[in-house]
Amino acid sequence: VACRNAVRSEANFPSKADFPWLGGHGASPVGGNLKYWAVTGNVDLMNAFGAMIPHKYMCVYKDRHAEVLSLLPG
């Protein structure tokens, strides 16, 4: 949830961010440390023309805080 909120904060139209209900995401500990998690997933984001464009994101989750590392179309 924290990573999804971080992705929304990066979007031009956060209320239009559409995350899939099933699949399209994953989480794994970084370096075997259960305090740091890498989270990846898919999201559709609206562009300025109103079209929904699929994106892939990656964020790092640590101590209840998420930071988006990449958010790319594709």
PyMOL Python script that loads the backbone (N, CA, C, O; Angstrom):
from pymol import cmd

cmd.read_pdbstr("""\
ATOM      1  N   VAL A   1       0.828  -1.186   0.000  1.00  0.00           N
ATOM      2  CA  VAL A   1       0.000   0.000   0.000  1.00  0.00           C
ATOM      3  C   VAL A   1       0.873   1.251   0.000  1.00  0.00           C
ATOM      4  O   VAL A   1       0.572   2.214  -0.705  1.00  0.00           O
ATOM      5  N   ALA A   2       1.945   1.246   0.778  1.00  0.00           N
ATOM      6  CA  ALA A   2       2.821   2.419   0.842  1.00  0.00           C
ATOM      7  C   ALA A   2       3.463   2.699  -0.514  1.00  0.00           C
ATOM      8  O   ALA A   2       3.603   3.857  -0.907  1.00  0.00           O
ATOM      9  N   CYS A   3       3.852   1.645  -1.229  1.00  0.00           N
ATOM     10  CA  CYS A   3       4.446   1.851  -2.544  1.00  0.00           C
ATOM     11  C   CYS A   3       3.411   2.370  -3.536  1.00  0.00           C
ATOM     12  O   CYS A   3       3.728   3.222  -4.365  1.00  0.00           O
ATOM     13  N   ARG A   4       2.201   1.877  -3.464  1.00  0.00           N
ATOM     14  CA  ARG A   4       1.146   2.385  -4.350  1.00  0.00           C
ATOM     15  C   ARG A   4       0.893   3.862  -4.083  1.00  0.00           C
ATOM     16  O   ARG A   4       0.702   4.634  -5.022  1.00  0.00           O
ATOM     17  N   ASN A   5       0.889   4.260  -2.827  1.00  0.00           N
ATOM     18  CA  ASN A   5       0.707   5.671  -2.496  1.00  0.00           C
ATOM     19  C   ASN A   5       1.870   6.512  -3.017  1.00  0.00           C
ATOM     20  O   ASN A   5       1.670   7.634  -3.483  1.00  0.00           O
ATOM     21  N   ALA A   6       3.076   5.973  -2.938  1.00  0.00           N
ATOM     22  CA  ALA A   6       4.245   6.688  -3.450  1.00  0.00           C
ATOM     23  C   ALA A   6       4.154   6.842  -4.967  1.00  0.00           C
ATOM     24  O   ALA A   6       4.503   7.893  -5.505  1.00  0.00           O
ATOM     25  N   VAL A   7       3.688   5.804  -5.657  1.00  0.00           N
ATOM     26  CA  VAL A   7       3.517   5.879  -7.109  1.00  0.00           C
ATOM     27  C   VAL A   7       2.453   6.919  -7.450  1.00  0.00           C
ATOM     28  O   VAL A   7       2.627   7.711  -8.376  1.00  0.00           O
ATOM     29  N   ARG A   8       1.361   6.915  -6.706  1.00  0.00           N
ATOM     30  CA  ARG A   8       0.309   7.918  -6.946  1.00  0.00           C
ATOM     31  C   ARG A   8       0.861   9.333  -6.809  1.00  0.00           C
ATOM     32  O   ARG A   8       0.493  10.220  -7.579  1.00  0.00           O
ATOM     33  N   SER A   9       1.743   9.548  -5.834  1.00  0.00           N
ATOM     34  CA  SER A   9       2.291  10.889  -5.628  1.00  0.00           C
ATOM     35  C   SER A   9       3.183  11.330  -6.789  1.00  0.00           C
ATOM     36  O   SER A   9       3.417  12.526  -6.968  1.00  0.00           O
ATOM     37  N   GLU A  10       3.682  10.379  -7.576  1.00  0.00           N
ATOM     38  CA  GLU A  10       4.511  10.694  -8.740  1.00  0.00           C
ATOM     39  C   GLU A  10       3.665  10.945  -9.998  1.00  0.00           C
ATOM     40  O   GLU A  10       4.163  11.496 -10.979  1.00  0.00           O
ATOM     41  N   ALA A  11       2.404  10.546  -9.969  1.00  0.00           N
ATOM     42  CA  ALA A  11       1.545  10.631 -11.148  1.00  0.00           C
ATOM     43  C   ALA A  11       1.008  12.045 -11.352  1.00  0.00           C
ATOM     44  O   ALA A  11       0.818  12.793 -10.393  1.00  0.00           O
ATOM     45  N   ASN A  12       0.766  12.402 -12.615  1.00  0.00           N
ATOM     46  CA  ASN A  12       0.160  13.697 -12.934  1.00  0.00           C
ATOM     47  C   ASN A  12      -1.296  13.756 -12.491  1.00  0.00           C
ATOM     48  O   ASN A  12      -1.787  14.812 -12.092  1.00  0.00           O
ATOM     49  N   PHE A  13      -1.987  12.615 -12.563  1.00  0.00           N
ATOM     50  CA  PHE A  13      -3.388  12.523 -12.160  1.00  0.00           C
ATOM     51  C   PHE A  13      -3.518  11.365 -11.169  1.00  0.00           C
ATOM     52  O   PHE A  13      -3.965  10.282 -11.548  1.00  0.00           O
ATOM     53  N   PRO A  14      -3.134  11.576  -9.903  1.00  0.00           N
ATOM     54  CA  PRO A  14      -3.073  10.484  -8.924  1.00  0.00           C
ATOM     55  C   PRO A  14      -4.394   9.748  -8.722  1.00  0.00           C
ATOM     56  O   PRO A  14      -4.390   8.539  -8.491  1.00  0.00           O
ATOM     57  N   SER A  15      -5.506  10.443  -8.803  1.00  0.00           N
ATOM     58  CA  SER A  15      -6.788   9.784  -8.563  1.00  0.00           C
ATOM     59  C   SER A  15      -7.163   8.822  -9.688  1.00  0.00           C
ATOM     60  O   SER A  15      -8.054   7.991  -9.514  1.00  0.00           O
ATOM     61  N   LYS A  16      -6.502   8.922 -10.827  1.00  0.00           N
ATOM     62  CA  LYS A  16      -6.791   8.052 -11.964  1.00  0.00           C
ATOM     63  C   LYS A  16      -5.853   6.846 -12.044  1.00  0.00           C
ATOM     64  O   LYS A  16      -5.997   6.022 -12.946  1.00  0.00           O
ATOM     65  N   ALA A  17      -4.900   6.727 -11.124  1.00  0.00           N
ATOM     66  CA  ALA A  17      -3.978   5.584 -11.129  1.00  0.00           C
ATOM     67  C   ALA A  17      -4.782   4.302 -10.925  1.00  0.00           C
ATOM     68  O   ALA A  17      -5.577   4.197  -9.991  1.00  0.00           O
ATOM     69  N   ASP A  18      -4.563   3.330 -11.809  1.00  0.00           N
ATOM     70  CA  ASP A  18      -5.315   2.084 -11.770  1.00  0.00           C
ATOM     71  C   ASP A  18      -4.350   0.911 -11.603  1.00  0.00           C
ATOM     72  O   ASP A  18      -3.610   0.566 -12.524  1.00  0.00           O
ATOM     73  N   PHE A  19      -4.369   0.306 -10.418  1.00  0.00           N
ATOM     74  CA  PHE A  19      -3.520  -0.836 -10.114  1.00  0.00           C
ATOM     75  C   PHE A  19      -4.329  -2.121 -10.321  1.00  0.00           C
ATOM     76  O   PHE A  19      -5.504  -2.165  -9.956  1.00  0.00           O
ATOM     77  N   PRO A  20      -3.728  -3.165 -10.896  1.00  0.00           N
ATOM     78  CA  PRO A  20      -4.470  -4.413 -11.094  1.00  0.00           C
ATOM     79  C   PRO A  20      -4.790  -5.076  -9.756  1.00  0.00           C
ATOM     80  O   PRO A  20      -4.007  -5.005  -8.809  1.00  0.00           O
ATOM     81  N   TRP A  21      -5.958  -5.721  -9.698  1.00  0.00           N
ATOM     82  CA  TRP A  21      -6.348  -6.426  -8.477  1.00  0.00           C
ATOM     83  C   TRP A  21      -5.540  -7.695  -8.281  1.00  0.00           C
ATOM     84  O   TRP A  21      -5.146  -8.020  -7.161  1.00  0.00           O
ATOM     85  N   LEU A  22      -5.295  -8.411  -9.366  1.00  0.00           N
ATOM     86  CA  LEU A  22      -4.570  -9.674  -9.268  1.00  0.00           C
ATOM     87  C   LEU A  22      -3.298  -9.607 -10.098  1.00  0.00           C
ATOM     88  O   LEU A  22      -3.304  -9.093 -11.216  1.00  0.00           O
ATOM     89  N   GLY A  23      -2.228 -10.118  -9.555  1.00  0.00           N
ATOM     90  CA  GLY A  23      -0.970 -10.183 -10.298  1.00  0.00           C
ATOM     91  C   GLY A  23      -0.386  -8.810 -10.576  1.00  0.00           C
ATOM     92  O   GLY A  23      -0.884  -7.788 -10.103  1.00  0.00           O
ATOM     93  N   GLY A  24       0.676  -8.816 -11.348  1.00  0.00           N
ATOM     94  CA  GLY A  24       1.296  -7.563 -11.741  1.00  0.00           C
ATOM     95  C   GLY A  24       2.117  -6.892 -10.672  1.00  0.00           C
ATOM     96  O   GLY A  24       2.507  -5.736 -10.838  1.00  0.00           O
ATOM     97  N   HIS A  25       2.399  -7.580  -9.569  1.00  0.00           N
ATOM     98  CA  HIS A  25       3.210  -6.976  -8.522  1.00  0.00           C
ATOM     99  C   HIS A  25       3.993  -8.058  -7.777  1.00  0.00           C
ATOM    100  O   HIS A  25       3.670  -9.244  -7.844  1.00  0.00           O
ATOM    101  N   GLY A  26       5.009  -7.623  -7.079  1.00  0.00           N
ATOM    102  CA  GLY A  26       5.812  -8.549  -6.297  1.00  0.00           C
ATOM    103  C   GLY A  26       6.646  -7.801  -5.275  1.00  0.00           C
ATOM    104  O   GLY A  26       6.880  -6.599  -5.408  1.00  0.00           O
ATOM    105  N   ALA A  27       7.089  -8.512  -4.263  1.00  0.00           N
ATOM    106  CA  ALA A  27       7.934  -7.923  -3.223  1.00  0.00           C
ATOM    107  C   ALA A  27       8.971  -8.944  -2.806  1.00  0.00           C
ATOM    108  O   ALA A  27       8.679 -10.134  -2.690  1.00  0.00           O
ATOM    109  N   SER A  28      10.188  -8.468  -2.581  1.00  0.00           N
ATOM    110  CA  SER A  28      11.245  -9.359  -2.122  1.00  0.00           C
ATOM    111  C   SER A  28      12.214  -8.586  -1.231  1.00  0.00           C
ATOM    112  O   SER A  28      12.462  -7.402  -1.459  1.00  0.00           O
ATOM    113  N   PRO A  29      12.759  -9.254  -0.217  1.00  0.00           N
ATOM    114  CA  PRO A  29      13.715  -8.577   0.654  1.00  0.00           C
ATOM    115  C   PRO A  29      14.991  -8.248  -0.109  1.00  0.00           C
ATOM    116  O   PRO A  29      15.423  -9.004  -0.979  1.00  0.00           O
ATOM    117  N   VAL A  30      15.582  -7.119   0.227  1.00  0.00           N
ATOM    118  CA  VAL A  30      16.819  -6.686  -0.413  1.00  0.00           C
ATOM    119  C   VAL A  30      17.997  -7.213   0.397  1.00  0.00           C
ATOM    120  O   VAL A  30      18.124  -6.917   1.585  1.00  0.00           O
ATOM    121  N   GLY A  31      18.853  -7.988  -0.247  1.00  0.00           N
ATOM    122  CA  GLY A  31      20.039  -8.519   0.418  1.00  0.00           C
ATOM    123  C   GLY A  31      19.727  -9.437   1.585  1.00  0.00           C
ATOM    124  O   GLY A  31      20.544  -9.584   2.494  1.00  0.00           O
ATOM    125  N   GLY A  32      18.553 -10.057   1.573  1.00  0.00           N
ATOM    126  CA  GLY A  32      18.194 -10.965   2.658  1.00  0.00           C
ATOM    127  C   GLY A  32      17.786 -10.258   3.939  1.00  0.00           C
ATOM    128  O   GLY A  32      17.502 -10.914   4.941  1.00  0.00           O
ATOM    129  N   ASN A  33      17.753  -8.935   3.925  1.00  0.00           N
ATOM    130  CA  ASN A  33      17.389  -8.158   5.105  1.00  0.00           C
ATOM    131  C   ASN A  33      15.888  -7.904   5.085  1.00  0.00           C
ATOM    132  O   ASN A  33      15.390  -7.262   4.160  1.00  0.00           O
ATOM    133  N   LEU A  34      15.161  -8.389   6.075  1.00  0.00           N
ATOM    134  CA  LEU A  34      13.712  -8.246   6.088  1.00  0.00           C
ATOM    135  C   LEU A  34      13.244  -6.840   6.451  1.00  0.00           C
ATOM    136  O   LEU A  34      12.039  -6.598   6.525  1.00  0.00           O
ATOM    137  N   LYS A  35      14.169  -5.907   6.680  1.00  0.00           N
ATOM    138  CA  LYS A  35      13.785  -4.522   6.950  1.00  0.00           C
ATOM    139  C   LYS A  35      13.680  -3.713   5.665  1.00  0.00           C
ATOM    140  O   LYS A  35      13.065  -2.647   5.659  1.00  0.00           O
ATOM    141  N   TYR A  36      14.268  -4.199   4.581  1.00  0.00           N
ATOM    142  CA  TYR A  36      14.260  -3.501   3.294  1.00  0.00           C
ATOM    143  C   TYR A  36      13.585  -4.393   2.262  1.00  0.00           C
ATOM    144  O   TYR A  36      13.938  -5.564   2.123  1.00  0.00           O
ATOM    145  N   TRP A  37      12.627  -3.847   1.546  1.00  0.00           N
ATOM    146  CA  TRP A  37      11.900  -4.612   0.534  1.00  0.00           C
ATOM    147  C   TRP A  37      11.900  -3.866  -0.790  1.00  0.00           C
ATOM    148  O   TRP A  37      11.719  -2.649  -0.830  1.00  0.00           O
ATOM    149  N   ALA A  38      12.104  -4.600  -1.862  1.00  0.00           N
ATOM    150  CA  ALA A  38      11.947  -4.058  -3.209  1.00  0.00           C
ATOM    151  C   ALA A  38      10.564  -4.492  -3.691  1.00  0.00           C
ATOM    152  O   ALA A  38      10.229  -5.677  -3.666  1.00  0.00           O
ATOM    153  N   VAL A  39       9.777  -3.532  -4.122  1.00  0.00           N
ATOM    154  CA  VAL A  39       8.421  -3.806  -4.582  1.00  0.00           C
ATOM    155  C   VAL A  39       8.319  -3.386  -6.037  1.00  0.00           C
ATOM    156  O   VAL A  39       8.693  -2.269  -6.395  1.00  0.00           O
ATOM    157  N   THR A  40       7.811  -4.279  -6.876  1.00  0.00           N
ATOM    158  CA  THR A  40       7.634  -3.977  -8.290  1.00  0.00           C
ATOM    159  C   THR A  40       6.170  -4.212  -8.651  1.00  0.00           C
ATOM    160  O   THR A  40       5.464  -4.982  -8.000  1.00  0.00           O
ATOM    161  N   GLY A  41       5.741  -3.533  -9.698  1.00  0.00           N
ATOM    162  CA  GLY A  41       4.363  -3.736 -10.112  1.00  0.00           C
ATOM    163  C   GLY A  41       4.010  -2.985 -11.367  1.00  0.00           C
ATOM    164  O   GLY A  41       4.842  -2.315 -11.978  1.00  0.00           O
ATOM    165  N   ASN A  42       2.751  -3.116 -11.735  1.00  0.00           N
ATOM    166  CA  ASN A  42       2.198  -2.464 -12.915  1.00  0.00           C
ATOM    167  C   ASN A  42       1.104  -1.500 -12.484  1.00  0.00           C
ATOM    168  O   ASN A  42       0.406  -1.728 -11.496  1.00  0.00           O
ATOM    169  N   VAL A  43       0.970  -0.430 -13.235  1.00  0.00           N
ATOM    170  CA  VAL A  43      -0.086   0.545 -12.985  1.00  0.00           C
ATOM    171  C   VAL A  43      -0.414   1.229 -14.308  1.00  0.00           C
ATOM    172  O   VAL A  43       0.466   1.436 -15.144  1.00  0.00           O
ATOM    173  N   ASP A  44      -1.672   1.574 -14.488  1.00  0.00           N
ATOM    174  CA  ASP A  44      -2.070   2.382 -15.633  1.00  0.00           C
ATOM    175  C   ASP A  44      -2.225   3.810 -15.146  1.00  0.00           C
ATOM    176  O   ASP A  44      -2.956   4.074 -14.191  1.00  0.00           O
ATOM    177  N   LEU A  45      -1.530   4.737 -15.810  1.00  0.00           N
ATOM    178  CA  LEU A  45      -1.588   6.151 -15.442  1.00  0.00           C
ATOM    179  C   LEU A  45      -2.148   6.965 -16.595  1.00  0.00           C
ATOM    180  O   LEU A  45      -1.852   6.701 -17.761  1.00  0.00           O
ATOM    181  N   MET A  46      -2.964   7.961 -16.255  1.00  0.00           N
ATOM    182  CA  MET A  46      -3.569   8.804 -17.274  1.00  0.00           C
ATOM    183  C   MET A  46      -2.573   9.872 -17.724  1.00  0.00           C
ATOM    184  O   MET A  46      -1.879  10.478 -16.908  1.00  0.00           O
ATOM    185  N   ASN A  47      -2.520  10.091 -19.054  1.00  0.00           N
ATOM    186  CA  ASN A  47      -1.680  11.169 -19.571  1.00  0.00           C
ATOM    187  C   ASN A  47      -2.528  12.421 -19.782  1.00  0.00           C
ATOM    188  O   ASN A  47      -3.725  12.414 -19.494  1.00  0.00           O
ATOM    189  N   ALA A  48      -1.922  13.485 -20.277  1.00  0.00           N
ATOM    190  CA  ALA A  48      -2.603  14.767 -20.448  1.00  0.00           C
ATOM    191  C   ALA A  48      -3.735  14.716 -21.466  1.00  0.00           C
ATOM    192  O   ALA A  48      -4.597  15.594 -21.469  1.00  0.00           O
ATOM    193  N   PHE A  49      -3.748  13.707 -22.325  1.00  0.00           N
ATOM    194  CA  PHE A  49      -4.790  13.565 -23.336  1.00  0.00           C
ATOM    195  C   PHE A  49      -5.946  12.681 -22.858  1.00  0.00           C
ATOM    196  O   PHE A  49      -6.906  12.463 -23.596  1.00  0.00           O
ATOM    197  N   GLY A  50      -5.855  12.176 -21.635  1.00  0.00           N
ATOM    198  CA  GLY A  50      -6.900  11.339 -21.076  1.00  0.00           C
ATOM    199  C   GLY A  50      -6.747   9.858 -21.374  1.00  0.00           C
ATOM    200  O   GLY A  50      -7.629   9.068 -21.037  1.00  0.00           O
ATOM    201  N   ALA A  51      -5.649   9.469 -21.996  1.00  0.00           N
ATOM    202  CA  ALA A  51      -5.400   8.059 -22.303  1.00  0.00           C
ATOM    203  C   ALA A  51      -4.703   7.383 -21.122  1.00  0.00           C
ATOM    204  O   ALA A  51      -3.832   7.969 -20.479  1.00  0.00           O
ATOM    205  N   MET A  52      -5.102   6.147 -20.854  1.00  0.00           N
ATOM    206  CA  MET A  52      -4.459   5.371 -19.798  1.00  0.00           C
ATOM    207  C   MET A  52      -3.262   4.637 -20.407  1.00  0.00           C
ATOM    208  O   MET A  52      -3.412   3.870 -21.358  1.00  0.00           O
ATOM    209  N   ILE A  53      -2.085   4.879 -19.855  1.00  0.00           N
ATOM    210  CA  ILE A  53      -0.840   4.315 -20.361  1.00  0.00           C
ATOM    211  C   ILE A  53      -0.288   3.337 -19.323  1.00  0.00           C
ATOM    212  O   ILE A  53      -0.131   3.703 -18.158  1.00  0.00           O
ATOM    213  N   PRO A  54       0.012   2.087 -19.732  1.00  0.00           N
ATOM    214  CA  PRO A  54       0.593   1.132 -18.774  1.00  0.00           C
ATOM    215  C   PRO A  54       2.018   1.542 -18.385  1.00  0.00           C
ATOM    216  O   PRO A  54       2.809   1.971 -19.224  1.00  0.00           O
ATOM    217  N   HIS A  55       2.317   1.401 -17.112  1.00  0.00           N
ATOM    218  CA  HIS A  55       3.639   1.711 -16.569  1.00  0.00           C
ATOM    219  C   HIS A  55       4.098   0.559 -15.678  1.00  0.00           C
ATOM    220  O   HIS A  55       3.286  -0.223 -15.183  1.00  0.00           O
ATOM    221  N   LYS A  56       5.386   0.471 -15.490  1.00  0.00           N
ATOM    222  CA  LYS A  56       5.989  -0.453 -14.524  1.00  0.00           C
ATOM    223  C   LYS A  56       6.687   0.399 -13.464  1.00  0.00           C
ATOM    224  O   LYS A  56       7.317   1.407 -13.783  1.00  0.00           O
ATOM    225  N   TYR A  57       6.569  -0.011 -12.220  1.00  0.00           N
ATOM    226  CA  TYR A  57       7.217   0.746 -11.153  1.00  0.00           C
ATOM    227  C   TYR A  57       8.082  -0.165 -10.293  1.00  0.00           C
ATOM    228  O   TYR A  57       7.888  -1.379 -10.238  1.00  0.00           O
ATOM    229  N   MET A  58       9.034   0.459  -9.629  1.00  0.00           N
ATOM    230  CA  MET A  58       9.860  -0.212  -8.633  1.00  0.00           C
ATOM    231  C   MET A  58      10.049   0.771  -7.483  1.00  0.00           C
ATOM    232  O   MET A  58      10.390   1.935  -7.695  1.00  0.00           O
ATOM    233  N   CYS A  59       9.827   0.294  -6.283  1.00  0.00           N
ATOM    234  CA  CYS A  59      10.068   1.150  -5.124  1.00  0.00           C
ATOM    235  C   CYS A  59      10.751   0.337  -4.032  1.00  0.00           C
ATOM    236  O   CYS A  59      10.763  -0.894  -4.057  1.00  0.00           O
ATOM    237  N   VAL A  60      11.308   1.050  -3.092  1.00  0.00           N
ATOM    238  CA  VAL A  60      11.942   0.432  -1.928  1.00  0.00           C
ATOM    239  C   VAL A  60      11.118   0.814  -0.708  1.00  0.00           C
ATOM    240  O   VAL A  60      10.763   1.977  -0.515  1.00  0.00           O
ATOM    241  N   TYR A  61      10.826  -0.185   0.103  1.00  0.00           N
ATOM    242  CA  TYR A  61      10.041   0.015   1.312  1.00  0.00           C
ATOM    243  C   TYR A  61      10.924  -0.271   2.520  1.00  0.00           C
ATOM    244  O   TYR A  61      11.523  -1.341   2.631  1.00  0.00           O
ATOM    245  N   LYS A  62      10.995   0.706   3.425  1.00  0.00           N
ATOM    246  CA  LYS A  62      11.811   0.557   4.638  1.00  0.00           C
ATOM    247  C   LYS A  62      11.168   1.365   5.758  1.00  0.00           C
ATOM    248  O   LYS A  62      10.837   2.537   5.580  1.00  0.00           O
ATOM    249  N   ASP A  63      10.999   0.744   6.885  1.00  0.00           N
ATOM    250  CA  ASP A  63      10.483   1.423   8.079  1.00  0.00           C
ATOM    251  C   ASP A  63       9.200   2.207   7.794  1.00  0.00           C
ATOM    252  O   ASP A  63       9.077   3.371   8.173  1.00  0.00           O
ATOM    253  N   ARG A  64       8.255   1.560   7.125  1.00  0.00           N
ATOM    254  CA  ARG A  64       6.949   2.145   6.817  1.00  0.00           C
ATOM    255  C   ARG A  64       7.027   3.346   5.874  1.00  0.00           C
ATOM    256  O   ARG A  64       6.110   4.166   5.830  1.00  0.00           O
ATOM    257  N   HIS A  65       8.089   3.443   5.143  1.00  0.00           N
ATOM    258  CA  HIS A  65       8.263   4.523   4.169  1.00  0.00           C
ATOM    259  C   HIS A  65       8.622   3.909   2.817  1.00  0.00           C
ATOM    260  O   HIS A  65       9.446   2.998   2.744  1.00  0.00           O
ATOM    261  N   ALA A  66       8.007   4.406   1.762  1.00  0.00           N
ATOM    262  CA  ALA A  66       8.280   3.901   0.413  1.00  0.00           C
ATOM    263  C   ALA A  66       8.836   5.023  -0.455  1.00  0.00           C
ATOM    264  O   ALA A  66       8.405   6.173  -0.369  1.00  0.00           O
ATOM    265  N   GLU A  67       9.793   4.664  -1.286  1.00  0.00           N
ATOM    266  CA  GLU A  67      10.390   5.610  -2.222  1.00  0.00           C
ATOM    267  C   GLU A  67      10.388   4.982  -3.608  1.00  0.00           C
ATOM    268  O   GLU A  67      10.861   3.860  -3.787  1.00  0.00           O
ATOM    269  N   VAL A  68       9.852   5.708  -4.594  1.00  0.00           N
ATOM    270  CA  VAL A  68       9.806   5.221  -5.953  1.00  0.00           C
ATOM    271  C   VAL A  68      11.195   5.350  -6.587  1.00  0.00           C
ATOM    272  O   VAL A  68      11.766   6.440  -6.628  1.00  0.00           O
ATOM    273  N   LEU A  69      11.728   4.235  -7.078  1.00  0.00           N
ATOM    274  CA  LEU A  69      13.022   4.260  -7.756  1.00  0.00           C
ATOM    275  C   LEU A  69      12.860   4.443  -9.251  1.00  0.00           C
ATOM    276  O   LEU A  69      13.662   5.129  -9.884  1.00  0.00           O
ATOM    277  N   SER A  70      11.826   3.834  -9.822  1.00  0.00           N
ATOM    278  CA  SER A  70      11.566   4.011 -11.242  1.00  0.00           C
ATOM    279  C   SER A  70      10.085   3.881 -11.528  1.00  0.00           C
ATOM    280  O   SER A  70       9.374   3.120 -10.871  1.00  0.00           O
ATOM    281  N   LEU A  71       9.631   4.632 -12.517  1.00  0.00           N
ATOM    282  CA  LEU A  71       8.246   4.612 -12.969  1.00  0.00           C
ATOM    283  C   LEU A  71       8.314   4.881 -14.469  1.00  0.00           C
ATOM    284  O   LEU A  71       8.424   6.026 -14.908  1.00  0.00           O
ATOM    285  N   LEU A  72       8.244   3.797 -15.247  1.00  0.00           N
ATOM    286  CA  LEU A  72       8.466   3.899 -16.684  1.00  0.00           C
ATOM    287  C   LEU A  72       7.302   3.321 -17.478  1.00  0.00           C
ATOM    288  O   LEU A  72       6.713   2.314 -17.085  1.00  0.00           O
ATOM    289  N   PRO A  73       6.969   3.970 -18.616  1.00  0.00           N
ATOM    290  CA  PRO A  73       5.936   3.393 -19.490  1.00  0.00           C
ATOM    291  C   PRO A  73       6.394   2.053 -20.029  1.00  0.00           C
ATOM    292  O   PRO A  73       7.579   1.817 -20.264  1.00  0.00           O
ATOM    293  N   GLY A  74       5.422   1.192 -20.213  1.00  0.00           N
ATOM    294  CA  GLY A  74       5.774  -0.093 -20.821  1.00  0.00           C
ATOM    295  C   GLY A  74       5.004  -1.253 -20.342  1.00  0.00           C
ATOM    296  O   GLY A  74       5.230  -2.375 -20.796  1.00  0.00           O
TER     297      GLY A  74
END
""", "prot")
cmd.dss("prot")
cmd.show_as("cartoon", "prot")
cmd.util.cbc("prot")
cmd.orient("prot")
